Amino acid sequence: MKHVTPALLLLPILAHAQTPADTTRLGEVVVTASKVEESILQSPVTVEKLNARQLRLTPAASFFDAIEHLKGVQMITPSLGFRVLNARGFSNTTNVRFAQLVDGIDNQAPHIGGPIGNVLGPSDLDIQAVELVPGTAAALYGLNAINGLVNFSTRNPFRSPGLSVQQKVGINHLNDPATGAHTFSETSVRYARVLGPKWAVKVNGTYLRGYDWIARDPTDINPNGNATTGLLGADNPARDPVSSYGNESSNRSTLTLGGKSYQVARTGYREQDVTDYQLQTLKYDAALHYKLSGKTELAYTYRGANFDNVYQRSNRFRLENYHLQQHALQLTSPVVQARAYFTQENTGRSYNLRSMAENLDRSFKPDARWNQDYTAAWNAAAQAGQSVAQAHAAARVAADAGRLQPGTPEFQQRLRELADINNWDQGAALRVQADLLHLEGQLNLGEALRRRGGKSLPAWADVLLGLDHRTYFIQPDGNYFINPEKGEDPYSTLTYGKTGGFVQAGARLWQEKVRLTATLRADKNDYFSTRFNPRLTAVYSPTQRHNFRVSYQSGYRFPSLFEGFSNVNSGQVKRIGGLRVMSDGVFENSYLRSSIDAFNAAVTRGVNTGGLSRSQAISQNQGLLVKNPYTYLRPEHINSIELGYKAALLPGGRLLADVDFYSNTYRDFIAQVEAYVPLDATGQPLPPGSDLNPIATALSARAGQARYRLWTNSRSRVYNYGGSLGLRYEVAGGYLAGASATYARLRRTESGDGLEDSFNTPRWAANVSLGNENVAHNFGFGLNYHWQQCYYSQTFLVTGYVPAYGTLDAQLSYRLPEPNLRFKLGASNVLNHYYVSYLGGPSVGGLYYLQLTYGL
């Protein structure tokens, strides 16, 4: 794909519904950008929308996958059943900076702090429209939406009654070297009925089965672990392949063999050895609607999902029998909107793949015994005249004798046993139960006064008021979470809450050619003082078709549950939340792991090539150790300025052009740092003020370290900027065409402390689409091409470059008016060029499907 450039992709084409020239869609409305209905052309910030017709035309396998083709959107794929949305940089596999709503209701998994794809969202049969706001939306939503948010609007049973059924059958993993072809199936049913002038109901159900994408990256992320001894590549006894677990840094030992120091890692297992790639999702919802008046409705909705797939944070997980459910009550009217919802999460029988691999090895033979056997075998091989590399290979074979082999009954039995042990130093279970309670209300004061005939508010002015409260409830499991509050039972319920509100005032001036809004939001979060988020916007519309916009806003992101309260022993490293209540004393007494690694590498080099004794090498290099400069968590913050222009051009507004430019300033990024506390001979932390030599001696050996992975804030201030251009063109004959290009760049970092560089975003990305619902005789087609540039990725798992890739999605459709059947033959990544969307993730190939839809 190297010959494709963004400039070539700026063709006059993304899709907008075909309408005659004299019935232009200038009146299309959006809600998400300002929390009130407004013209999409006059939105004060960038907003992208997929309407029902665009969704029917998409060749993507689902409406959720189609979001990748919107301007400014980045989507990564940790799993076939789990994709992650982001906009404007700083992406990761659990994006807690981007909010995902269904009819205004957050569908995150509470302990994760972000959604698991669309498992708790609507089906293709129930989706009405998608509205996406790239960039911070915290001033209005306060949901940690500092990178943006998306809202899925579902079909109202009063307006969309009847029975709809959809069946997809497909195949993936064609020409996959890791496995053979596998089938894919998804069945969806929707039924809605109007029970009378006041009542309506709807129910939805979706069942999906498939075989997940496989992570199989063999790249060694510790290639120089034994460079001082000349052991490189396959000869390196400390190899750490990206998609192999149990051979990470915490699974390595420094062994003295033949008078030299060697890093030696446990053997570990490939990801496909320790997980089941069979995935399934069963999701369902039911809603009861009561119409109080023409535009006022009260609705109760229940959503639930059970699913199995692969998920990723710093490590990858097998989610198994994972359960989410949500109860929601909401009132909607032109004056008042109110919502109350309660989300429950149970991780079922899920487990950590890295911990599984580590403890499969350790349950076969503890590290100390394995090291002894390895050393003895190495010495024997060396004495027999084998080369150093041959001796290491022979030592591994000897130390691994009797090791559990993937696929054997004994291996599978041990895997099941470890998956049920809720301690990652011994097992791998993920056993979390978490709940979320959210209450919010919104009053359109201007509309209320006008409906009452009041004259206290001019017709050109609007005032919107909002208030919300959220509390998380965690049932501590003793491994992942505890209750840290002094005097509390560590297994008593842990709560973490926030209360906030906003006021927004708007004015329409100069014959409504100028629209101004000002918003101020305040949020008070547990453990933090009140934070304020302002937003100022202006839209200038010299004509109905031309609209210029500018906005300034700021946003805060408070630490998620996991960032604030985690308490996990993982691979002999304890990951703890960054709130003082969790990590008191650790920051002050620890040293950066990066400096400890550099120190130990220098010690090894001094012993192996400098002729020094180990104690001499320690004394000579102890100055490399760096005290941990980081401290307890603070909220993350962004300031953002955005300029934009949106216009409906050509007769009838057949060409819609949208361009935006933004500049962001971030501070206090929430990120992780690994730091170790030096221990004395009894295993207690060395007292503050200890001499450097005993500290260095302690940190030169595994037994002298208490290892921690801490959530903290970057010390840098980060600047990034970017922009996008989108064109949507209605071509004669019913063709829908369009193109978009997006540019995102990390401009500069003030201190370069290494924590903030997880920008993880391609500089250039582009989309091209073309489609027609009825080319001839009810036959139609849809094409989408997505391309993105190579980009540098930095995560806690692995760092490097993600190759550029381009994917073509295509579909052919046929509509049979009676009995209202639609057939679609489609494929995502139709050319089957395997790619990875981020380092450490799976290889994604083509998914080919046949879809039959009735009644939609």
C-alpha positions in Angstrom: 0.0 0.0 0.0 3.0 2.3 0.0 2.0 3.9 -3.3 -1.2 5.3 -1.8 -1.0 8.8 -0.4 -3.5 10.9 1.5 -3.6 13.4 -1.3 -4.8 10.8 -3.8 -7.6 9.8 -1.4 -9.1 13.3 -1.2 -11.6 12.4 -3.9 -15.1 14.1 -4.0 -16.8 11.2 -2.4 -18.3 9.7 1.6 -21.8 9.0 1.7 -24.8 11.0 2.4 -28.4 9.9 1.6 -29.5 10.5 -2.0 -32.2 13.1 -2.2 -33.5 15.3 -5.1 -31.9 18.7 -5.4 -35.0 20.5 -4.3 -35.3 18.5 -1.1 -31.9 19.0 0.4 -31.1 17.5 3.8 -30.0 20.7 5.4 -32.4 20.1 8.2 -30.7 16.9 9.5 -30.3 17.3 13.2 -27.8 16.1 15.8 -28.1 16.1 19.6 -24.8 14.9 21.1 -22.7 17.9 20.4 -24.8 20.4 22.5 -27.3 18.1 24.3 -30.1 19.8 22.4 -31.4 19.3 18.9 -29.6 21.4 16.3 -28.8 21.4 12.6 -25.7 19.3 11.8 -24.4 22.2 9.8 -24.6 24.6 12.8 -23.1 22.3 15.4 -20.6 24.4 17.4 -18.0 21.5 17.4 -17.1 18.8 15.0 -19.8 16.0 14.9 -19.9 13.0 12.6 -23.1 11.1 11.9 -24.1 7.8 10.4 -27.8 7.7 9.6 -30.0 4.7 8.8 -29.4 4.7 5.1 -25.6 5.0 5.4 -25.7 2.1 7.8 -27.6 0.0 5.3 -25.1 0.8 2.7 -22.0 0.0 4.7 -20.0 -3.1 3.7 -18.7 -3.4 7.3 -19.8 -6.6 9.1 -21.7 -4.4 11.7 -22.8 -0.9 12.3 -20.1 -0.6 15.0 -17.3 -1.6 12.6 -18.7 1.0 10.1 -17.7 3.8 12.6 -14.1 3.3 11.5 -15.0 4.9 8.2 -16.0 8.2 9.8 -13.7 11.2 9.5 -11.3 11.5 12.4 -11.9 8.1 13.9 -9.2 5.6 14.8 -10.3 2.0 15.6 -8.0 -0.8 16.9 -8.8 -4.5 17.1 -7.9 -6.5 20.2 -10.4 -9.2 19.2 -13.0 -10.1 16.6 -15.6 -9.4 19.3 -13.9 -6.3 20.8 -12.9 -3.2 18.9 -11.9 0.1 20.5 -12.8 3.6 19.3 -10.7 6.7 19.6 -10.2 10.2 18.1 -7.4 12.7 18.1 -4.5 10.7 19.6 -3.4 8.9 22.7 -5.1 5.7 21.9 -4.8 2.4 23.8 -6.6 -0.9 24.1 -8.7 0.2 27.0 -9.6 3.7 26.1 -10.9 5.4 29.2 -10.6 8.8 27.6 -13.4 8.1 25.1 -17.1 7.7 26.2 -19.6 5.4 24.6 -23.3 6.0 25.1 -26.5 4.3 24.1 -29.4 6.7 24.1 -27.4 8.9 26.4 -26.5 6.0 28.8 -22.9 5.0 29.4 -22.3 1.3 28.6 -18.9 0.9 30.1 -17.8 -2.1 32.2 -17.5 -0.4 35.6 -14.1 -1.9 36.8 -12.5 -1.3 33.4 -13.7 2.2 33.1 -14.5 1.8 29.4 -16.8 -0.3 27.1 -16.0 -3.8 25.9 -16.7 -3.1 22.3 -20.4 -3.2 21.6 -21.3 -6.1 23.8 -23.7 -4.0 25.9 -24.9 -1.9 22.9 -27.6 -2.2 20.3 -27.8 -4.7 17.5 -27.8 -3.9 13.8 -31.6 -4.2 13.8 -32.1 -1.7 16.5 -29.6 1.0 15.6 -31.2 4.2 14.3 -28.2 6.6 14.1 -24.6 7.1 15.3 -23.3 10.5 16.4 -19.7 10.9 17.2 -17.9 14.0 18.7 -14.1 13.8 18.3 -12.3 15.9 20.8 -13.1 16.7 24.4 -16.8 16.7 25.4 -16.1 16.9 29.2 -17.8 20.3 29.7 -21.2 18.8 28.9 -20.8 15.1 29.7 -18.1 15.0 32.4 -17.7 11.2 31.7 -13.9 11.4 31.3 -14.7 12.2 27.6 -11.6 14.2 27.0 -10.9 12.4 23.6 -14.5 12.4 22.5 -17.7 10.4 22.7 -20.1 8.5 20.6 -23.8 8.1 21.1 -25.9 5.3 19.6 -29.5 6.1 19.1 -31.9 3.2 19.0 -35.2 2.7 17.2 -38.2 3.8 19.2 -41.0 1.2 19.3 -43.7 3.8 18.7 -42.2 4.8 15.4 -40.6 1.5 14.4 -42.9 -1.4 15.3 -42.9 -4.9 13.9 -40.7 -8.0 13.6 -37.2 -7.9 12.2 -34.8 -10.9 11.8 -31.2 -10.9 10.6 -28.9 -13.9 10.0 -25.2 -13.6 9.1 -23.1 -16.5 8.2 -19.4 -16.2 7.2 -15.9 -17.4 7.3 -12.5 -16.0 8.4 -8.9 -17.1 8.8 -8.5 -17.9 5.1 -4.9 -18.6 4.4 -4.0 -18.0 8.0 -0.7 -19.8 8.8 -1.7 -20.2 12.4 -5.0 -22.0 11.9 -7.4 -23.2 9.2 -10.6 -21.4 8.1 -13.3 -21.0 10.7 -17.0 -20.1 10.4 -18.8 -17.1 11.8 -22.5 -16.7 12.7 -24.6 -14.0 14.1 -28.4 -14.2 14.6 -30.4 -11.1 15.6 -34.1 -10.7 16.3 -36.0 -7.5 17.1 -39.7 -7.3 17.9 -41.6 -4.0 18.8 -45.3 -3.5 19.3 -47.5 -0.5 20.0 -49.9 -1.6 22.8 -52.1 1.5 22.6 -51.8 5.3 22.4 -49.7 5.3 25.6 -47.7 2.1 25.7 -45.1 0.3 23.4 -42.6 -2.4 24.0 -39.6 -3.8 22.2 -37.2 -6.8 22.7 -33.9 -7.5 21.0 -31.6 -10.5 21.0 -28.3 -11.3 19.3 -26.2 -14.5 19.4 -22.7 -14.4 17.8 -20.2 -17.2 17.4 -16.8 -17.2 15.7 -13.1 -17.9 16.0 -11.0 -15.0 17.2 -8.1 -13.4 15.5 -4.7 -14.8 16.7 -1.8 -12.8 18.2 1.3 -14.4 16.9 4.0 -11.7 16.8 7.4 -13.5 17.3 9.5 -10.3 17.6 11.9 -10.5 20.5 11.5 -7.5 22.8 14.6 -8.4 24.8 17.1 -8.9 21.9 20.1 -7.5 23.7 19.6 -9.3 27.0 22.9 -11.3 26.4 24.6 -9.0 23.9 27.7 -8.8 26.0 28.2 -12.5 25.6 27.4 -12.6 21.9 24.2 -14.6 22.3 21.7 -13.0 19.9 18.7 -14.1 18.0 17.6 -17.7 18.6 20.7 -18.2 20.8 19.6 -15.6 23.3 18.5 -17.5 26.5 16.5 -14.5 27.6 14.3 -14.3 24.5 10.9 -12.6 25.0 8.6 -12.9 21.9 5.8 -10.4 21.9 3.0 -13.1 21.7 4.6 -15.5 24.1 4.1 -15.2 27.9 5.9 -16.5 30.9 9.3 -15.2 29.6 8.9 -11.5 30.6 11.4 -9.6 32.7 9.9 -10.9 35.9 10.5 -14.5 34.7 14.2 -14.0 34.1 17.1 -14.7 36.4 20.8 -13.7 36.2 22.9 -16.8 36.4 26.6 -17.0 36.8 27.9 -19.7 34.4 31.5 -20.3 33.5 32.5 -17.0 35.2 30.1 -14.9 33.2 26.6 -13.5 34.0 23.8 -14.5 31.7 20.1 -13.4 31.6 18.0 -16.6 31.4 14.2 -16.6 31.0 11.8 -19.4 31.6 10.5 -20.9 28.4 7.0 -19.7 28.5 4.1 -20.5 26.2 2.6 -19.0 23.0 -0.7 -17.1 23.4 -2.5 -19.7 21.3 -1.3 -22.4 23.8 -3.0 -20.8 26.8 -6.3 -19.4 25.4 -9.4 -20.6 23.7 -10.0 -18.5 20.6 -13.6 -19.6 20.3 -15.7 -16.5 20.9 -19.4 -16.0 21.5 -21.7 -13.2 22.6 -25.3 -13.4 23.7 -26.8 -10.0 24.3 -30.4 -9.0 24.8 -32.5 -6.1 25.8 -36.1 -5.2 26.5 -37.8 -1.8 26.8 -41.2 -0.6 27.9 -42.1 2.9 26.8 -44.9 5.1 28.2 -46.0 8.2 26.3 -47.0 10.9 28.8 -47.7 13.4 26.0 -46.8 14.0 22.3 -43.1 14.5 22.8 -42.7 13.2 26.4 -41.8 9.6 27.1 -40.8 7.5 30.1 -38.9 4.3 29.3 -37.5 1.5 31.2 -34.7 -0.6 29.5 -33.0 -3.7 30.6 -29.8 -4.8 28.8 -27.7 -7.9 29.4 -24.7 -9.7 27.8 -22.8 -12.9 28.4 -19.7 -13.3 26.3 -16.3 -15.0 25.7 -13.5 -13.3 23.8 -9.9 -12.0 24.2 -9.4 -8.6 25.9 -6.2 -6.5 26.5 -4.9 -4.1 29.1 -1.2 -4.2 29.9 -1.7 -8.0 29.5 -4.1 -10.0 27.4 -7.0 -11.8 29.0 -9.4 -14.6 28.1 -12.8 -13.3 29.0 -15.0 -16.3 29.7 -18.6 -16.3 30.9 -18.3 -12.5 31.5 -21.6 -11.0 32.4 -22.8 -7.4 32.1 -26.3 -6.2 32.8 -27.9 -2.7 33.1 -31.2 -1.3 34.3 -32.1 2.1 33.0 -35.1 4.5 33.6 -35.2 7.6 31.5 -37.6 10.5 30.9 -37.3 12.5 27.7 -39.1 15.7 26.7 -38.3 19.0 25.1 -37.9 20.6 28.5 -36.7 17.9 30.9 -34.5 14.9 30.5 -33.6 12.6 33.4 -31.8 9.2 33.6 -31.1 6.7 36.2 -29.2 3.6 35.5 -27.5 0.8 37.3 -24.8 -1.4 35.7 -23.5 -4.7 37.1 -20.4 -6.5 36.0 -19.2 -10.0 36.8 -16.0 -11.2 35.2 -17.1 -14.9 35.4 -14.3 -17.4 34.8 -11.9 -15.0 33.0 -8.1 -15.2 33.4 -4.9 -13.5 32.6 -2.9 -15.1 29.8 0.5 -13.9 31.1 -0.1 -15.1 34.6 -1.4 -18.4 33.2 1.8 -19.0 31.2 4.0 -18.0 34.1 2.3 -20.3 36.6 2.0 -23.2 34.2 5.8 -23.1 34.2 6.2 -22.5 37.9 3.7 -25.1 38.9 5.7 -27.6 37.0 8.9 -26.5 38.6 9.6 -23.4 40.8 12.1 -20.8 39.5 14.8 -21.7 42.1 14.7 -25.4 41.2 14.6 -24.7 37.5 17.6 -22.4 37.8 19.5 -25.1 39.7 18.7 -27.7 37.0 19.6 -25.3 34.3 22.9 -24.4 35.9 23.9 -28.0 36.5 23.0 -29.0 32.9 24.9 -26.0 31.5 28.0 -26.9 33.5 27.8 -30.5 32.3 27.4 -29.5 28.7 30.3 -27.0 28.8 32.6 -29.6 30.4 31.6 -32.0 27.6 33.0 -29.5 25.1 29.8 -27.9 23.8 29.9 -24.3 22.8 28.3 -21.6 25.0 25.2 -21.5 22.8 24.9 -25.2 22.6 25.3 -25.5 26.4 22.4 -23.1 26.9 20.2 -25.0 24.5 21.0 -28.3 26.3 20.5 -26.7 29.7 17.0 -25.6 28.7 16.0 -29.0 27.4 17.2 -30.6 30.7 15.5 -28.0 33.0 12.3 -28.4 31.0 12.2 -32.2 31.1 8.7 -33.2 32.1 7.3 -29.8 31.4 3.5 -29.7 30.6 2.9 -29.8 26.8 0.1 -27.8 25.2 -2.8 -30.0 24.0 -2.2 -32.8 26.5 -4.9 -33.8 29.0 -2.4 -32.9 31.8 -1.8 -29.4 30.4 -5.6 -28.8 30.0 -6.3 -30.0 33.6 -3.6 -27.7 35.0 -4.9 -24.8 32.9 -8.4 -25.2 34.4 -7.0 -25.4 37.9 -4.9 -22.2 37.5 -7.8 -20.4 35.9 -9.7 -20.8 39.2 -6.9 -19.5 41.5 -7.5 -15.9 42.3 -3.9 -14.9 43.0 -1.7 -14.1 40.0 1.5 -15.2 41.8 0.0 -18.7 41.9 -2.8 -18.7 39.4 -4.5 -16.6 36.8 -8.2 -16.0 37.7 -9.9 -12.6 37.1 -12.7 -12.5 39.7 -14.2 -9.0 39.9 -17.7 -7.9 40.7 -18.4 -4.2 40.2 -21.5 -2.0 39.9 -22.1 1.5 38.7 -25.0 3.8 39.7 -25.6 6.9 37.7 -28.2 9.7 38.2 -28.6 12.7 36.0 -31.1 15.4 35.1 -31.2 18.2 32.5 -33.5 21.2 32.3 -33.9 23.3 29.2 -34.8 26.5 31.1 -35.4 28.6 28.0 -37.8 26.1 26.5 -39.6 25.8 29.8 -40.1 29.5 30.1 -41.3 29.9 26.6 -43.8 27.1 26.9 -45.2 28.9 30.0 -45.5 32.1 28.1 -42.9 33.7 30.3 -41.1 36.8 29.1 -38.1 36.7 31.4 -35.9 35.1 28.8 -35.7 36.6 25.3 -36.5 34.4 22.3 -33.0 34.6 21.1 -31.5 33.2 24.3 -31.3 29.6 25.7 -30.2 28.3 29.1 -29.5 24.6 29.8 -28.9 23.2 33.3 -27.6 19.8 34.2 -26.7 17.8 37.3 -25.3 14.3 37.7 -24.0 11.9 40.2 -22.1 8.6 39.8 -20.9 6.0 42.3 -18.9 2.8 41.7 -19.3 -0.1 44.0 -16.6 -2.8 44.1 -16.8 -6.1 45.9 -13.1 -6.7 46.9 -11.7 -10.1 45.9 -8.4 -9.8 47.8 -6.4 -10.0 44.6 -7.5 -7.4 42.1 -9.1 -5.0 44.6 -9.2 -4.5 48.4 -10.8 -1.8 50.5 -7.8 0.4 51.6 -9.6 2.7 54.0 -8.2 2.5 57.5 -10.4 0.7 59.9 -12.4 -0.9 57.1 -12.7 -4.6 56.5 -10.5 -5.1 53.4 -13.3 -7.2 51.9 -16.1 -4.7 52.6 -17.6 -2.8 49.6 -15.4 -0.2 48.1 -17.1 2.9 46.8 -15.8 5.7 44.5 -18.0 8.6 43.5 -18.4 11.8 41.7 -21.0 14.6 41.6 -21.1 17.3 38.9 -23.2 19.8 37.0 -23.1 22.3 34.3 -24.9 25.5 33.1 -24.9 26.4 29.4 -26.1 29.7 28.1 -26.6 30.4 24.4 -27.6 33.4 22.2 -28.6 33.7 18.6 -27.8 37.2 17.3 -27.7 39.2 14.1 -30.8 37.6 12.5 -29.6 34.3 13.9 -26.4 34.4 11.8 -24.3 34.3 14.9 -24.8 31.7 17.6 -22.8 31.9 20.9 -22.7 29.4 23.7 -20.9 29.4 27.0 -20.7 26.4 29.3 -19.3 25.9 32.7 -19.1 22.5 34.4 -17.9 21.6 37.9 -17.1 18.1 39.2 -16.2 16.9 42.7 -14.6 13.5 42.8 -13.7 11.5 45.8 -10.1 12.1 46.8 -9.9 15.2 44.7 -10.9 18.8 45.0 -13.6 20.4 42.7 -12.5 20.9 39.1 -14.0 23.3 36.6 -14.4 22.8 32.9 -15.4 25.8 30.7 -16.5 25.7 27.1 -16.9 28.7 24.7 -18.2 28.3 21.2 -19.3 30.5 18.3 -20.9 29.7 15.0 -21.2 32.2 12.2 -23.6 31.4 9.4 -23.6 34.1 6.7 -26.1 31.9 4.8 -27.9 28.7 5.7 -25.4 26.7 3.6 -22.1 28.2 5.0 -21.1 27.8 8.6 -17.9 28.8 10.4 -17.2 27.6 13.9 -14.7 28.1 16.7 -14.5 26.7 20.2 -12.4 26.6 23.3 -12.9 24.1 26.0 -11.1 22.3 28.7 -11.6 18.9 30.3 -10.6 16.7 33.2 -10.3 13.0 33.5 -10.4 11.5 36.9 -8.6 8.2 37.6 -10.6 5.1 36.8 -11.2 2.4 39.4 -8.3 0.3 38.2 -6.0 3.3 38.0 -6.8 4.4 41.5 -7.4 1.2 43.5 -5.8 -1.8 41.8 -4.0 -4.2 44.1 -2.7 -7.0 41.9 0.3 -9.3 42.4 1.2 -10.1 38.8 4.4 -12.0 37.9 6.1 -11.0 41.1 5.4 -7.4 40.4 2.6 -5.7 42.5 0.5 -3.3 40.5 -1.1 -0.8 42.8 -3.4 2.2 42.4 -1.9 5.7 42.4 -4.1 7.2 45.1 -2.2 7.8 48.3 -4.6 5.5 50.2 -3.2 2.6 48.1 0.5 3.4 47.6 1.5 5.5 50.6 5.3 5.4 51.0 6.1 3.5 47.8 6.7 6.5 45.6 9.1 8.1 48.1 11.2 4.9 48.7 11.5 3.4 45.2 13.9 3.6 42.2 12.9 3.6 38.6 13.0 0.2 37.0 14.5 1.7 33.8 17.5 2.9 35.8 17.7 -0.4 37.6 17.8 -2.2 34.3 20.5 0.1 33.0 22.5 -0.4 36.3 22.3 -4.2 36.1 23.2 -4.2 32.4 26.3 -2.1 33.3 27.1 -4.5 36.2 26.8 -7.5 33.8 29.0 -5.8 31.2 31.6 -4.9 33.8 31.7 -8.6 35.0 31.6 -10.1 31.5 33.9 -7.7 29.5 35.6 -5.5 32.1 37.3 -8.0 34.3 35.5 -6.7 37.5 34.2 -8.6 40.4 30.5 -8.3 41.0 30.9 -6.0 44.0 33.4 -3.8 42.1 30.9 -3.5 39.2 28.1 -2.6 41.6 30.2 0.2 43.2 31.3 1.5 39.9 27.8 1.8 38.4 25.6 2.6 41.4 25.4 6.2 40.2 23.1 5.0 37.4 20.3 4.4 39.9 17.5 7.1 39.7 15.2 7.7 42.6 11.5 7.6 41.6 10.5 11.3 40.8 6.8 10.5 40.4 4.1 10.9 43.0 0.4 10.3 43.7 -2.3 10.6 41.1 -3.9 13.8 40.0 -6.7 14.3 37.5 -5.6 14.5 33.8 -6.3 17.8 32.0 -6.7 19.1 28.5 -7.2 22.5 26.9 -8.5 22.4 23.3 -9.0 25.0 20.6 -11.0 24.0 17.5 -11.8 25.8 14.2 -14.1 24.4 11.6 -16.2 25.1 8.5 -19.1 23.1 7.2 -21.0 23.9 4.0 -23.7 22.4 1.8 -22.5 23.2 -1.8 -23.8 22.7 -5.3 -27.5 23.0 -6.2 -29.7 21.3 -3.5 -26.7 21.0 -1.2 -25.6 17.8 -2.9 -21.9 18.3 -1.8 -21.3 18.5 1.9 -17.9 19.8 2.9 -16.5 19.7 6.5 -13.1 20.8 7.6 -11.7 21.2 11.1 -8.5 22.0 12.8 -7.6 21.6 16.5 -4.8 22.2 18.9 -4.6 20.5 22.3 -2.5 20.9 25.4 -2.4 18.1 27.9 -0.9 17.9 31.3 -0.8 15.2 34.1 -1.3 12.3 31.8 -2.2 9.2 33.8 0.2 6.5 33.0 2.2 3.7 34.6 5.7 3.6 36.0 7.6 0.6 37.3 9.7 1.2 40.4 11.4 -1.1 42.9 11.9 -0.6 46.6 15.3 -2.0 47.9 15.0 -4.5 50.8 17.4 -5.5 53.6 18.4 -9.0 54.4 15.2 -9.7 56.3 13.0 -8.6 53.4 12.1 -5.2 54.9 12.4 -1.9 53.0 15.7 -0.2 53.6 15.2 2.9 55.8 15.1 6.3 54.1 18.5 7.9 54.0 20.4 4.6 53.6 23.8 4.8 51.8 23.7 4.2 48.1 25.9 1.1 48.2 23.6 -1.1 50.2 20.7 0.2 48.0 22.6 -0.7 44.9 23.6 -4.1 46.3 20.0 -4.9 47.1 18.7 -3.8 43.7 21.3 -5.9 41.9 19.5 -9.1 42.9 15.9 -10.2 42.6 15.7 -11.0 46.3 16.6 -7.5 47.2 13.7 -5.8 45.4 10.0 -5.2 46.1 8.7 -4.6 42.6 5.8 -2.2 42.0 4.0 -1.0 38.9 2.4 2.3 39.9 -0.3 4.5 38.4 1.0 8.1 38.3 1.1 11.3 36.2 3.5 12.3 33.5 5.6 15.3 34.4 5.5 16.6 30.9 3.1 19.1 29.2 2.2 17.7 25.8 1.0 19.5 22.7 -0.7 17.9 19.7 -2.6 19.2 16.8 -4.4 18.0 13.7 -7.3 18.4 11.4 -9.5 16.6 8.9 -11.4 17.2 5.7 -14.5 15.3 4.6 -16.5 15.5 1.5 -19.9 13.8 1.0 -21.4 13.9 -2.5 -24.8 12.9 -3.9 -24.2 11.8 -7.4 -26.8 11.5 -10.1 -28.5 8.1 -10.3 -28.6 7.5 -6.6 -24.9 7.1 -6.0 -23.5 8.1 -2.6 -19.8 8.9 -2.6 -17.3 10.6 -0.3 -13.8 10.9 1.0 -12.1 12.0 4.1 -8.5 12.6 5.3 -7.3 13.0 8.9 -4.0 14.4 10.1 -2.9 14.0 13.8 0.5 15.0 15.1 2.3 15.0 18.5 3.9 18.5 18.3 6.2 18.5 21.3 6.8 17.3 24.8 8.3 19.6 27.3 10.3 17.2 29.4 10.2 13.9 27.5 9.9 11.8 30.7 8.8 8.8 28.7 5.3 8.4 30.2 3.4 10.6 27.9 4.5 9.3 24.5 1.7 6.8 24.1 0.3 8.9 21.2 -0.2 5.7 19.3 -1.9 7.4 16.4 -1.1 7.4 12.6 -0.2 10.8 11.3 -2.3 10.3 8.2 -5.5 8.3 7.8 -8.0 8.4 5.0 -11.3 6.8 3.8 -13.0 6.6 0.5 -16.5 5.2 -0.1 -19.0 4.7 -2.9 -22.4 3.1 -2.9 -25.9 2.8 -4.3 -28.9 1.1 -2.8 -30.5 0.5 -6.2 -28.2 0.4 -9.2 -30.7 -1.6 -11.1 -33.7 -3.9 -10.3 -33.1 -3.5 -6.5 -29.5 -4.5 -6.7 -27.0 -2.3 -4.8 -23.5 -2.2 -3.7 -21.2 -0.5 -1.2 -17.4 0.0 -1.1 -15.2 1.5 1.6 -11.4 1.8 1.6 -9.5 2.7 4.7 -5.8 3.5 4.8 -3.5 4.6 7.6 0.1 5.5 7.8 2.8 3.7 9.7 3.0 5.0 13.3 5.1 4.7 16.4 3.4 2.8 19.2 4.4 2.8 22.9 2.6 0.7 25.4 3.5 -1.1 28.5 3.5 -4.4 26.7 5.7 -3.5 23.7 7.1 -0.5 21.8 7.8 -0.1 18.1 6.3 0.8 14.7 2.9 -0.4 13.5 3.2 -0.9 9.8 0.9 1.0 7.4 -2.0 -0.8 6.0 -5.1 -0.4 3.8 -8.3 -2.4 3.9 -11.0 -2.6 1.3 -14.6 -3.5 2.5 -17.2 -4.4 -0.2 -20.8 -5.6 -0.4 -23.4 -6.5 -2.9 -27.1 -6.3 -1.9 -30.5 -7.2 -3.3 -33.8 -6.1 -1.9 -37.0 -8.2 -2.4 -39.9 -5.8 -1.6 -42.2 -8.6 -0.8 -41.8 -10.0 1.7 -39.4 -7.2 2.6 -36.1 -9.2 2.4 -32.6 -7.8 2.0 -29.7 -9.9 1.0 -26.1 -8.7 1.4 -22.9 -10.5 0.4 -20.1 -8.7 2.0 -16.5 -8.8 3.2 -14.3 -6.7 5.4 -10.7 -6.7 4.3 -11.9 -8.4 1.1 -8.3 -8.7 -0.2 -7.3 -10.7 3.0 -4.1 -8.8 3.6 -3.3 -9.6 7.2 -2.4 -6.6 9.4 -2.1 -5.5 13.0 -3.7 -2.4 14.2 -1.4 -2.1 17.2 1.7 -3.9 18.5 1.0 -6.9 20.6 -2.4 -7.3 19.0 -3.8 -10.0 16.7 -3.3 -10.4 13.0 -6.6 -9.4 11.3 -7.6 -10.9 8.0 -10.7 -11.0 5.8 -14.2 -11.7 7.2 -16.6 -12.8 4.4 -20.3 -13.0 5.1 -23.8 -13.5 3.7 -26.5 -11.5 5.5 -30.2 -12.0 5.2 -32.5 -9.4 6.8 -36.3 -9.5 7.1 -38.5 -6.6 8.1 -36.0 -3.8 8.4 
